[in-house]
Amino acid sequence: MATTEAAYRIDGARHIYLNHPERIHDGLLPPFLHAIAGVRTTIDAHGRVSRIEITREPAVAREVLPWIERLIRAAEPYPRPPAGLDTVRWDEIWLIDRSGRFQLHTLSEGQQQAPDSPDDDTDDEDEKGAAGAPSGPGR
């Protein structure tokens, strides 16, 4: 159990994972995500959600915002705030793949590297001069 507001971030993230195991993306996230959202959640002295603030909206997939809020509220009650605090607030980044599975940045396993795009590869014609001979200094 967390003893500070900063440490509560881990407790809150673990609590969401425990309450939504079927929604957690297992392993490395894909290189391109469906949505990324920043959310600040405030928990009261009884472990109830008293406020949810969107701190970073997804660039395109805004339909995930009500879904995130429902998942947060469905996980109530949360662990109580650390001793001496009436409320606790934690910021989290939600990383959501195209299938609707997610990881929270606090517990994320990382993300796969994007494969090289065909435009980044140098093809044979670029390496050879117009006459088909290798080009470049000293050739």
N, C-alpha and C positions, 0 to 999 in steps of 0.2 A: 504494500500500500504506500502511495506517495506521501512524502512528508513536506513537499513544497508544491507551489502552483506549477512551477516549471516541470517537475517530475510527474505531475498528474497527466501530462500529455501522453505518456506511455500507458498509464492505467486506462485513460479514456479510449485510446486506440485499441488496446487489447480487449476492452469491454465490447467495442463495436465488432471486432473480429469474432469474439465468442458468441455474440448474438446473431451474427449473419455469416456463418461458416460457408454456406452454399454460394455466397456472393463474392468470396475472396478469390482473387486470381493467384493461383499457386505458381511460384517460380518467377523467373524474370518476366517483366512486362514486355509487350511487343514494342518495337521501335517507334511506332506511330500510335498514339492514344486517341480514343474517341473524345475524351474531355478531361480537362484539368480544372479543378475548382478549389478555391481557398475558402475555408469555413471557420468561423470563430464560434465556439459553443460555450455557453455559460450554464453551469450546473449549480443548483441551489443546495442548501444544507441537507436536504433529504434525498439528494441524488436525482432530482428531477431537472429536466431541461427548462431553464427560464428564458433563454434567448438563443437564437441562431442568427448569425450575421454572415452574409456572403461577402467575403473580402476580395475575392477574385472570381469573376464570372468566366465561364468557358468562352472562348472566342466564337464558337459556332454552336455547339450542342447544349444550348441553354435548357433544354428539356430535362437535363439531369438534375437541375437544382431542386425541384419539388421532390424528386426521388431521393436525393441525398437527405433532405430534411425529414422525409418519412422514415428513412433508415435510422437516423439519429434519434428521433422520438420513439421509434419502436424498440429501441434498446434500453429504455428506462426500466427500472431505476439504475443509475450509474453509481459507481463507488462514491461515497461521501467525500466532500472536500477534506484536505488535510486539516489536522487539528489547528484551531485558532482562526480558520477562515470560514465565513458564512457562505461564500460562493467561490467557485473556481472557474476560470476561463482558460480555454486552450484553443490555439490555432492549429488547424490541420489542413493539409493539401490532399485532396482526393484525386487519385489517378485511376481513370476509368477506361477499360478497353471496349472494343466494339461489341463484345458479347454481353456487356453489362456487369462484368466482374470488375472488382476494384482492389486497389491496395491503398493504404494510407501512407503518406510519406514517412511518418514516424517509424513504421514497421516494414517499409518497402524492401523488397529483395533486389531491387535494381531494375534496369531496363536493358533489353537487347540492343546491340548496335544496329543501326540501319545498314542494310546491304548497300554496296556501292551501286550507284545508278549507272545505267549504260552510258550516259553523257559524260561521266567522270573517267571512263576507261579510254585509254589512248588506243586508237585502232591502228592497224598496220600502215594505212595510207598516210597517217600523220607522222609515223616514224620513218617512212621512206620518202625520198624526194619524189618529184613528179615523174622522174624516169624510173622509179622503182628501186633506186639505190638508197642505202641508209643515208640520212642527212645528219647534220650537226657538225660541230667544230672538229677539224682534223680528219674529216672523211671525204 
